[in-house]
Amino acid sequence: MEKLKRPVYVKSGTDDFFKKMRLEVNETVLKNSSYYVLNVVKSLGLLVVFFLFYSGILLFGNQTSLLFLFYILCGITMIVLFINAFHDAAHGALFKKSKHNNWFLYVLELFGSNHWLWMRRHIGLHHAYPNVPDWDIDIKQSDIIRIFPNSPHFNYHRYQHIYMWFIYPLYSLNWIYIRDFKDFFGKKNNYVKKIVDKIPRQEIYRLFAAKITNLAYLLFVPMLLLKQPWYTVLLAWLAMHMSGSVLGVVALVSTHVDEDAHFPETDQEGNLSDTWAVHQMIVTKDFSTESKLANFLYGGFTHHVAHHLFPNVGHTYYPYITPIIKKYAEEYNLPYTSYPFYHAVRSHFRMLKNKGVKENILRMGEI
């Protein structure tokens, strides 16, 4: 596949607000090492909790109610682990040494994903060009859902604000068992292949090994060891993925894709209209920043503006960086948005409804 010409941001000036903001963050917040220790303890603790819940499946799973309970708890912990620990490690923000972050990411393979692929998809495309049409593939994943203004409109999109309620709970299943394979082997709109020279052969082997290992210990081992019918275990396993997906989708839909979302496009020369930092402020939003429970569960997603401006900083620092961001946003007249998660979710589905109706699309000048 041909290489793509990457979008180009406006160069920042000598008085760029982000240079001042970064200096203040470095001189104040980042000097507190206790937030680093908290992040490491939380991440390792969550990993232990997951396997404790998994042990609960094997020890108490012959009782159906406990079987479903421990599977659901595994699903919730799996997503919390991903959003917090693995997400930070992928950005080199969990441990101080890069090799320790890389080692920890291999644990992600136990959950069925491929960290090499995810880092190129998430960091190389989403973080580099958030909300930019044809580049942010964390948003643009398939034609089932229409979000970007330049995406084709199909008649079934009229109902996307309804049927996505039933598709979103399958998010983790799609990620692990469909999307990864599409990004490794698919040819249509495969932007991962367009930004890398060649997918390493060992990653292909690791892809299959991760899927097989994940299915083996989470599904087949309980089927073999427990006295439950196979279909009961299968249903509990599906409940694990659905409960985790519902929790995770709240973060995914609340930070970039509401009814007021911006999708900046490049000009004919591939230039964007803002600097990198201003772009992050325009296309990224926070949710439920004052909630301790939301901050614990969602890590760098509640304070998502801080995450996009300081992606190499652990999420436990973000609650202390966000007030600095607010200050500079007000001083430089830059957008900053934070709202409760229920408002964010509601706004996302209103956006889906607007994007799915052709009359709305014509009125808004999208096509």
Helices and strands as residue ranges (DSSP letters): E 8-10, H 17-27, G 29-31, H 34-60, H 64-81, I 82-86, H 87-90, H 98-105, G 106-111, H 115-121, I 122-127, G 155-159, H 160-167, G 168-170, H 171-174, I 175-179, H 180-185, H 191-195, H 201-215, I 216-220, H 221-225, H 230-254, E 271-275, H 276-283, E 286-287, H 292-298, G 299-301, H 304-309, G 315-317, H 318-331, E 338-339, H 341-356, H 358-363
